[in-house]
Amino acid sequence: MRKIILFCFMVLCFMSCKEKSIQASIADDVSTLDTKEWIKKAMVNAKANSILESWPEYNAFDTSVEVLYKAENLEDLAIALEDLIEKQKLLLKSKYPEDYNVPQIKSRQKVVLTYMLKLKADLEYRLPTEVSTRELLEANNAMRTQFNVEINNPLDNSLILEEEGN
């Protein structure tokens, strides 16, 4: 009989500890984020920006990235991320400007999506988000930098590929 009572006591203690940790996790969701430590968005040069301005799906995506920087807590970050993922899906389906309809841009866009999903998983599993947020912002900066590279690159890649085939 004592063993049963002891067992029940241990189960109750474990359950109450588990409940406290769940409450602590919920309290963590409203903790403030320090977005000042996040890396800043890479600049896009004037030539690239003129092309990007005529691409509405990218502009919607870029606006959603700005919302990430305004998140004050993990809940805000999760909401902003969900919107960003939706904008990314629309961007993937959109008609790319001719200068940016290249594998170099599309591959960087997929990397951004990968880090968005990683951050989403960290948020859902209540893991620290600092690393995945930094990786997402770095991937986005790499894509923005690639816009500059593509517009300033005078080489025609198709000519290079034709030479290799001969």
Biotite code that builds the C-alpha atoms (Angstrom):
import biotite.structure as struc

atoms = struc.array([
    struc.Atom([0.000, 0.000, 0.000], chain_id="A", res_id=1, res_name="MET", atom_name="CA", element="C"),
    struc.Atom([2.854, 2.369, 0.837], chain_id="A", res_id=2, res_name="ARG", atom_name="CA", element="C"),
    struc.Atom([4.381, 1.745, -2.562], chain_id="A", res_id=3, res_name="LYS", atom_name="CA", element="C"),
    struc.Atom([1.145, 2.778, -4.254], chain_id="A", res_id=4, res_name="ILE", atom_name="CA", element="C"),
    struc.Atom([0.905, 5.953, -2.177], chain_id="A", res_id=5, res_name="ILE", atom_name="CA", element="C"),
    struc.Atom([4.558, 6.771, -2.863], chain_id="A", res_id=6, res_name="LEU", atom_name="CA", element="C"),
    struc.Atom([4.040, 6.149, -6.569], chain_id="A", res_id=7, res_name="PHE", atom_name="CA", element="C"),
    struc.Atom([0.959, 8.421, -6.645], chain_id="A", res_id=8, res_name="CYS", atom_name="CA", element="C"),
    struc.Atom([2.875, 11.117, -4.775], chain_id="A", res_id=9, res_name="PHE", atom_name="CA", element="C"),
    struc.Atom([5.730, 10.953, -7.283], chain_id="A", res_id=10, res_name="MET", atom_name="CA", element="C"),
    struc.Atom([3.324, 11.148, -10.211], chain_id="A", res_id=11, res_name="VAL", atom_name="CA", element="C"),
    struc.Atom([1.598, 14.190, -8.710], chain_id="A", res_id=12, res_name="LEU", atom_name="CA", element="C"),
    struc.Atom([4.932, 15.893, -8.082], chain_id="A", res_id=13, res_name="CYS", atom_name="CA", element="C"),
    struc.Atom([6.044, 15.194, -11.643], chain_id="A", res_id=14, res_name="PHE", atom_name="CA", element="C"),
    struc.Atom([2.751, 16.500, -13.043], chain_id="A", res_id=15, res_name="MET", atom_name="CA", element="C"),
    struc.Atom([2.966, 19.722, -11.032], chain_id="A", res_id=16, res_name="SER", atom_name="CA", element="C"),
    struc.Atom([6.585, 20.282, -12.154], chain_id="A", res_id=17, res_name="CYS", atom_name="CA", element="C"),
    struc.Atom([5.572, 19.694, -15.770], chain_id="A", res_id=18, res_name="LYS", atom_name="CA", element="C"),
    struc.Atom([2.733, 22.209, -15.405], chain_id="A", res_id=19, res_name="GLU", atom_name="CA", element="C"),
    struc.Atom([5.138, 24.846, -14.075], chain_id="A", res_id=20, res_name="LYS", atom_name="CA", element="C"),
    struc.Atom([7.513, 24.307, -17.003], chain_id="A", res_id=21, res_name="SER", atom_name="CA", element="C"),
    struc.Atom([4.625, 24.701, -19.464], chain_id="A", res_id=22, res_name="ILE", atom_name="CA", element="C"),
    struc.Atom([3.643, 27.960, -17.761], chain_id="A", res_id=23, res_name="GLN", atom_name="CA", element="C"),
    struc.Atom([7.266, 29.110, -17.955], chain_id="A", res_id=24, res_name="ALA", atom_name="CA", element="C"),
    struc.Atom([7.330, 28.300, -21.682], chain_id="A", res_id=25, res_name="SER", atom_name="CA", element="C"),
    struc.Atom([4.181, 30.331, -22.234], chain_id="A", res_id=26, res_name="ILE", atom_name="CA", element="C"),
    struc.Atom([5.730, 33.220, -20.322], chain_id="A", res_id=27, res_name="ALA", atom_name="CA", element="C"),
    struc.Atom([8.782, 32.988, -22.608], chain_id="A", res_id=28, res_name="ASP", atom_name="CA", element="C"),
    struc.Atom([6.558, 33.593, -25.643], chain_id="A", res_id=29, res_name="ASP", atom_name="CA", element="C"),
    struc.Atom([5.887, 37.142, -24.570], chain_id="A", res_id=30, res_name="VAL", atom_name="CA", element="C"),
    struc.Atom([9.497, 37.917, -23.750], chain_id="A", res_id=31, res_name="SER", atom_name="CA", element="C"),
    struc.Atom([10.876, 40.840, -25.693], chain_id="A", res_id=32, res_name="THR", atom_name="CA", element="C"),
    struc.Atom([13.207, 40.410, -28.635], chain_id="A", res_id=33, res_name="LEU", atom_name="CA", element="C"),
    struc.Atom([16.346, 42.467, -29.055], chain_id="A", res_id=34, res_name="ASP", atom_name="CA", element="C"),
    struc.Atom([16.149, 43.252, -32.759], chain_id="A", res_id=35, res_name="THR", atom_name="CA", element="C"),
    struc.Atom([18.892, 45.872, -32.405], chain_id="A", res_id=36, res_name="LYS", atom_name="CA", element="C"),
    struc.Atom([21.419, 43.018, -32.407], chain_id="A", res_id=37, res_name="GLU", atom_name="CA", element="C"),
    struc.Atom([20.108, 41.665, -35.724], chain_id="A", res_id=38, res_name="TRP", atom_name="CA", element="C"),
    struc.Atom([22.094, 42.328, -38.868], chain_id="A", res_id=39, res_name="ILE", atom_name="CA", element="C"),
    struc.Atom([20.814, 45.139, -41.055], chain_id="A", res_id=40, res_name="LYS", atom_name="CA", element="C"),
    struc.Atom([19.351, 44.576, -44.500], chain_id="A", res_id=41, res_name="LYS", atom_name="CA", element="C"),
    struc.Atom([21.854, 44.689, -47.345], chain_id="A", res_id=42, res_name="ALA", atom_name="CA", element="C"),
    struc.Atom([21.452, 47.631, -49.669], chain_id="A", res_id=43, res_name="MET", atom_name="CA", element="C"),
    struc.Atom([20.320, 47.167, -53.248], chain_id="A", res_id=44, res_name="VAL", atom_name="CA", element="C"),
    struc.Atom([21.884, 49.522, -55.795], chain_id="A", res_id=45, res_name="ASN", atom_name="CA", element="C"),
    struc.Atom([19.809, 51.920, -57.866], chain_id="A", res_id=46, res_name="ALA", atom_name="CA", element="C"),
    struc.Atom([19.801, 49.760, -61.039], chain_id="A", res_id=47, res_name="LYS", atom_name="CA", element="C"),
    struc.Atom([18.637, 46.688, -59.165], chain_id="A", res_id=48, res_name="ALA", atom_name="CA", element="C"),
    struc.Atom([16.114, 48.686, -57.175], chain_id="A", res_id=49, res_name="ASN", atom_name="CA", element="C"),
    struc.Atom([14.502, 50.056, -60.344], chain_id="A", res_id=50, res_name="SER", atom_name="CA", element="C"),
    struc.Atom([13.853, 46.477, -61.511], chain_id="A", res_id=51, res_name="ILE", atom_name="CA", element="C"),
    struc.Atom([12.666, 45.307, -58.097], chain_id="A", res_id=52, res_name="LEU", atom_name="CA", element="C"),
    struc.Atom([10.187, 48.201, -57.845], chain_id="A", res_id=53, res_name="GLU", atom_name="CA", element="C"),
    struc.Atom([8.306, 46.804, -60.843], chain_id="A", res_id=54, res_name="SER", atom_name="CA", element="C"),
    struc.Atom([8.018, 43.340, -59.238], chain_id="A", res_id=55, res_name="TRP", atom_name="CA", element="C"),
    struc.Atom([4.990, 43.527, -56.892], chain_id="A", res_id=56, res_name="PRO", atom_name="CA", element="C"),
    struc.Atom([5.451, 40.068, -55.389], chain_id="A", res_id=57, res_name="GLU", atom_name="CA", element="C"),
    struc.Atom([9.005, 40.891, -54.351], chain_id="A", res_id=58, res_name="TYR", atom_name="CA", element="C"),
    struc.Atom([7.905, 44.221, -52.887], chain_id="A", res_id=59, res_name="ASN", atom_name="CA", element="C"),
    struc.Atom([5.294, 42.412, -50.762], chain_id="A", res_id=60, res_name="ALA", atom_name="CA", element="C"),
    struc.Atom([7.959, 39.933, -49.640], chain_id="A", res_id=61, res_name="PHE", atom_name="CA", element="C"),
    struc.Atom([10.413, 42.710, -48.794], chain_id="A", res_id=62, res_name="ASP", atom_name="CA", element="C"),
    struc.Atom([7.752, 44.545, -46.784], chain_id="A", res_id=63, res_name="THR", atom_name="CA", element="C"),
    struc.Atom([7.150, 41.355, -44.790], chain_id="A", res_id=64, res_name="SER", atom_name="CA", element="C"),
    struc.Atom([10.875, 41.134, -44.057], chain_id="A", res_id=65, res_name="VAL", atom_name="CA", element="C"),
    struc.Atom([10.642, 44.655, -42.619], chain_id="A", res_id=66, res_name="GLU", atom_name="CA", element="C"),
    struc.Atom([7.867, 43.447, -40.300], chain_id="A", res_id=67, res_name="VAL", atom_name="CA", element="C"),
    struc.Atom([10.277, 40.828, -38.878], chain_id="A", res_id=68, res_name="LEU", atom_name="CA", element="C"),
    struc.Atom([12.531, 43.656, -37.717], chain_id="A", res_id=69, res_name="TYR", atom_name="CA", element="C"),
    struc.Atom([9.587, 45.259, -35.903], chain_id="A", res_id=70, res_name="LYS", atom_name="CA", element="C"),
    struc.Atom([8.680, 42.137, -33.894], chain_id="A", res_id=71, res_name="ALA", atom_name="CA", element="C"),
    struc.Atom([8.721, 42.862, -30.192], chain_id="A", res_id=72, res_name="GLU", atom_name="CA", element="C"),
    struc.Atom([8.311, 39.306, -28.892], chain_id="A", res_id=73, res_name="ASN", atom_name="CA", element="C"),
    struc.Atom([8.241, 35.700, -30.071], chain_id="A", res_id=74, res_name="LEU", atom_name="CA", element="C"),
    struc.Atom([4.515, 35.818, -30.770], chain_id="A", res_id=75, res_name="GLU", atom_name="CA", element="C"),
    struc.Atom([4.985, 38.827, -33.060], chain_id="A", res_id=76, res_name="ASP", atom_name="CA", element="C"),
    struc.Atom([7.897, 37.047, -34.712], chain_id="A", res_id=77, res_name="LEU", atom_name="CA", element="C"),
    struc.Atom([5.760, 33.945, -35.343], chain_id="A", res_id=78, res_name="ALA", atom_name="CA", element="C"),
    struc.Atom([2.957, 35.998, -36.896], chain_id="A", res_id=79, res_name="ILE", atom_name="CA", element="C"),
    struc.Atom([5.381, 37.966, -39.078], chain_id="A", res_id=80, res_name="ALA", atom_name="CA", element="C"),
    struc.Atom([7.079, 34.746, -40.150], chain_id="A", res_id=81, res_name="LEU", atom_name="CA", element="C"),
    struc.Atom([3.781, 33.142, -41.211], chain_id="A", res_id=82, res_name="GLU", atom_name="CA", element="C"),
    struc.Atom([3.057, 36.170, -43.385], chain_id="A", res_id=83, res_name="ASP", atom_name="CA", element="C"),
    struc.Atom([6.586, 36.056, -44.802], chain_id="A", res_id=84, res_name="LEU", atom_name="CA", element="C"),
    struc.Atom([6.202, 32.375, -45.717], chain_id="A", res_id=85, res_name="ILE", atom_name="CA", element="C"),
    struc.Atom([2.965, 33.165, -47.577], chain_id="A", res_id=86, res_name="GLU", atom_name="CA", element="C"),
    struc.Atom([4.642, 36.020, -49.443], chain_id="A", res_id=87, res_name="LYS", atom_name="CA", element="C"),
    struc.Atom([7.533, 33.682, -50.323], chain_id="A", res_id=88, res_name="GLN", atom_name="CA", element="C"),
    struc.Atom([5.104, 31.199, -51.872], chain_id="A", res_id=89, res_name="LYS", atom_name="CA", element="C"),
    struc.Atom([3.589, 33.952, -54.013], chain_id="A", res_id=90, res_name="LEU", atom_name="CA", element="C"),
    struc.Atom([7.068, 35.135, -54.990], chain_id="A", res_id=91, res_name="LEU", atom_name="CA", element="C"),
    struc.Atom([8.047, 31.639, -56.148], chain_id="A", res_id=92, res_name="LEU", atom_name="CA", element="C"),
    struc.Atom([4.960, 31.464, -58.385], chain_id="A", res_id=93, res_name="LYS", atom_name="CA", element="C"),
    struc.Atom([5.363, 34.994, -59.752], chain_id="A", res_id=94, res_name="SER", atom_name="CA", element="C"),
    struc.Atom([6.723, 36.061, -63.106], chain_id="A", res_id=95, res_name="LYS", atom_name="CA", element="C"),
    struc.Atom([10.345, 37.028, -62.541], chain_id="A", res_id=96, res_name="TYR", atom_name="CA", element="C"),
    struc.Atom([11.816, 40.068, -64.261], chain_id="A", res_id=97, res_name="PRO", atom_name="CA", element="C"),
    struc.Atom([14.000, 38.970, -67.168], chain_id="A", res_id=98, res_name="GLU", atom_name="CA", element="C"),
    struc.Atom([17.243, 39.982, -65.456], chain_id="A", res_id=99, res_name="ASP", atom_name="CA", element="C"),
    struc.Atom([16.363, 37.997, -62.342], chain_id="A", res_id=100, res_name="TYR", atom_name="CA", element="C"),
    struc.Atom([14.897, 34.890, -63.953], chain_id="A", res_id=101, res_name="ASN", atom_name="CA", element="C"),
    struc.Atom([18.164, 33.038, -63.354], chain_id="A", res_id=102, res_name="VAL", atom_name="CA", element="C"),
    struc.Atom([19.176, 30.074, -61.185], chain_id="A", res_id=103, res_name="PRO", atom_name="CA", element="C"),
    struc.Atom([21.418, 32.271, -59.005], chain_id="A", res_id=104, res_name="GLN", atom_name="CA", element="C"),
    struc.Atom([18.410, 34.239, -57.742], chain_id="A", res_id=105, res_name="ILE", atom_name="CA", element="C"),
    struc.Atom([16.038, 31.293, -57.483], chain_id="A", res_id=106, res_name="LYS", atom_name="CA", element="C"),
    struc.Atom([18.539, 29.206, -55.522], chain_id="A", res_id=107, res_name="SER", atom_name="CA", element="C"),
    struc.Atom([19.088, 32.001, -52.994], chain_id="A", res_id=108, res_name="ARG", atom_name="CA", element="C"),
    struc.Atom([15.345, 32.343, -52.686], chain_id="A", res_id=109, res_name="GLN", atom_name="CA", element="C"),
    struc.Atom([15.114, 28.644, -51.798], chain_id="A", res_id=110, res_name="LYS", atom_name="CA", element="C"),
    struc.Atom([17.812, 29.100, -49.158], chain_id="A", res_id=111, res_name="VAL", atom_name="CA", element="C"),
    struc.Atom([15.758, 31.926, -47.640], chain_id="A", res_id=112, res_name="VAL", atom_name="CA", element="C"),
    struc.Atom([12.732, 29.614, -47.570], chain_id="A", res_id=113, res_name="LEU", atom_name="CA", element="C"),
    struc.Atom([14.812, 26.914, -45.866], chain_id="A", res_id=114, res_name="THR", atom_name="CA", element="C"),
    struc.Atom([15.820, 29.258, -43.057], chain_id="A", res_id=115, res_name="TYR", atom_name="CA", element="C"),
    struc.Atom([12.265, 30.546, -42.713], chain_id="A", res_id=116, res_name="MET", atom_name="CA", element="C"),
    struc.Atom([11.095, 26.988, -42.141], chain_id="A", res_id=117, res_name="LEU", atom_name="CA", element="C"),
    struc.Atom([13.943, 26.401, -39.691], chain_id="A", res_id=118, res_name="LYS", atom_name="CA", element="C"),
    struc.Atom([12.906, 29.481, -37.708], chain_id="A", res_id=119, res_name="LEU", atom_name="CA", element="C"),
    struc.Atom([9.293, 28.327, -37.809], chain_id="A", res_id=120, res_name="LYS", atom_name="CA", element="C"),
    struc.Atom([10.333, 24.958, -36.351], chain_id="A", res_id=121, res_name="ALA", atom_name="CA", element="C"),
    struc.Atom([12.344, 26.675, -33.623], chain_id="A", res_id=122, res_name="ASP", atom_name="CA", element="C"),
    struc.Atom([9.307, 28.747, -32.709], chain_id="A", res_id=123, res_name="LEU", atom_name="CA", element="C"),
    struc.Atom([6.952, 25.763, -32.722], chain_id="A", res_id=124, res_name="GLU", atom_name="CA", element="C"),
    struc.Atom([9.270, 23.621, -30.602], chain_id="A", res_id=125, res_name="TYR", atom_name="CA", element="C"),
    struc.Atom([10.116, 26.563, -28.334], chain_id="A", res_id=126, res_name="ARG", atom_name="CA", element="C"),
    struc.Atom([13.809, 26.394, -29.127], chain_id="A", res_id=127, res_name="LEU", atom_name="CA", element="C"),
    struc.Atom([16.104, 29.426, -29.052], chain_id="A", res_id=128, res_name="PRO", atom_name="CA", element="C"),
    struc.Atom([15.559, 31.497, -32.186], chain_id="A", res_id=129, res_name="THR", atom_name="CA", element="C"),
    struc.Atom([18.686, 33.646, -32.270], chain_id="A", res_id=130, res_name="GLU", atom_name="CA", element="C"),
    struc.Atom([20.705, 31.429, -34.620], chain_id="A", res_id=131, res_name="VAL", atom_name="CA", element="C"),
    struc.Atom([17.909, 30.644, -37.068], chain_id="A", res_id=132, res_name="SER", atom_name="CA", element="C"),
    struc.Atom([16.853, 34.305, -37.183], chain_id="A", res_id=133, res_name="THR", atom_name="CA", element="C"),
    struc.Atom([20.419, 35.376, -37.944], chain_id="A", res_id=134, res_name="ARG", atom_name="CA", element="C"),
    struc.Atom([20.695, 32.698, -40.663], chain_id="A", res_id=135, res_name="GLU", atom_name="CA", element="C"),
    struc.Atom([17.408, 33.828, -42.226], chain_id="A", res_id=136, res_name="LEU", atom_name="CA", element="C"),
    struc.Atom([18.511, 37.458, -42.300], chain_id="A", res_id=137, res_name="LEU", atom_name="CA", element="C"),
    struc.Atom([21.918, 36.506, -43.739], chain_id="A", res_id=138, res_name="GLU", atom_name="CA", element="C"),
    struc.Atom([20.240, 34.418, -46.455], chain_id="A", res_id=139, res_name="ALA", atom_name="CA", element="C"),
    struc.Atom([17.949, 37.325, -47.307], chain_id="A", res_id=140, res_name="ASN", atom_name="CA", element="C"),
    struc.Atom([20.977, 39.633, -47.516], chain_id="A", res_id=141, res_name="ASN", atom_name="CA", element="C"),
    struc.Atom([22.707, 37.145, -49.824], chain_id="A", res_id=142, res_name="ALA", atom_name="CA", element="C"),
    struc.Atom([19.683, 37.222, -52.133], chain_id="A", res_id=143, res_name="MET", atom_name="CA", element="C"),
    struc.Atom([19.616, 41.052, -52.082], chain_id="A", res_id=144, res_name="ARG", atom_name="CA", element="C"),
    struc.Atom([23.343, 41.142, -52.838], chain_id="A", res_id=145, res_name="THR", atom_name="CA", element="C"),
    struc.Atom([22.807, 38.719, -55.725], chain_id="A", res_id=146, res_name="GLN", atom_name="CA", element="C"),
    struc.Atom([20.337, 41.202, -57.260], chain_id="A", res_id=147, res_name="PHE", atom_name="CA", element="C"),
    struc.Atom([23.226, 43.688, -57.423], chain_id="A", res_id=148, res_name="ASN", atom_name="CA", element="C"),
    struc.Atom([25.586, 41.082, -58.872], chain_id="A", res_id=149, res_name="VAL", atom_name="CA", element="C"),
    struc.Atom([23.148, 40.003, -61.583], chain_id="A", res_id=150, res_name="GLU", atom_name="CA", element="C"),
    struc.Atom([22.417, 43.525, -62.751], chain_id="A", res_id=151, res_name="ILE", atom_name="CA", element="C"),
    struc.Atom([26.099, 44.561, -62.739], chain_id="A", res_id=152, res_name="ASN", atom_name="CA", element="C"),
    struc.Atom([27.435, 41.358, -64.328], chain_id="A", res_id=153, res_name="ASN", atom_name="CA", element="C"),
    struc.Atom([28.232, 42.092, -67.996], chain_id="A", res_id=154, res_name="PRO", atom_name="CA", element="C"),
    struc.Atom([28.916, 38.435, -68.844], chain_id="A", res_id=155, res_name="LEU", atom_name="CA", element="C"),
    struc.Atom([26.309, 36.370, -70.629], chain_id="A", res_id=156, res_name="ASP", atom_name="CA", element="C"),
    struc.Atom([26.290, 32.962, -68.937], chain_id="A", res_id=157, res_name="ASN", atom_name="CA", element="C"),
    struc.Atom([24.707, 31.282, -71.959], chain_id="A", res_id=158, res_name="SER", atom_name="CA", element="C"),
    struc.Atom([27.784, 32.146, -74.061], chain_id="A", res_id=159, res_name="LEU", atom_name="CA", element="C"),
    struc.Atom([30.059, 30.521, -71.484], chain_id="A", res_id=160, res_name="ILE", atom_name="CA", element="C"),
    struc.Atom([27.908, 27.393, -71.397], chain_id="A", res_id=161, res_name="LEU", atom_name="CA", element="C"),
    struc.Atom([27.898, 27.176, -75.218], chain_id="A", res_id=162, res_name="GLU", atom_name="CA", element="C"),
    struc.Atom([31.709, 27.292, -75.285], chain_id="A", res_id=163, res_name="GLU", atom_name="CA", element="C"),
    struc.Atom([31.927, 24.420, -72.791], chain_id="A", res_id=164, res_name="GLU", atom_name="CA", element="C"),
    struc.Atom([29.613, 22.302, -74.932], chain_id="A", res_id=165, res_name="GLY", atom_name="CA", element="C"),
    struc.Atom([31.839, 22.567, -78.051], chain_id="A", res_id=166, res_name="ASN", atom_name="CA", element="C"),
])
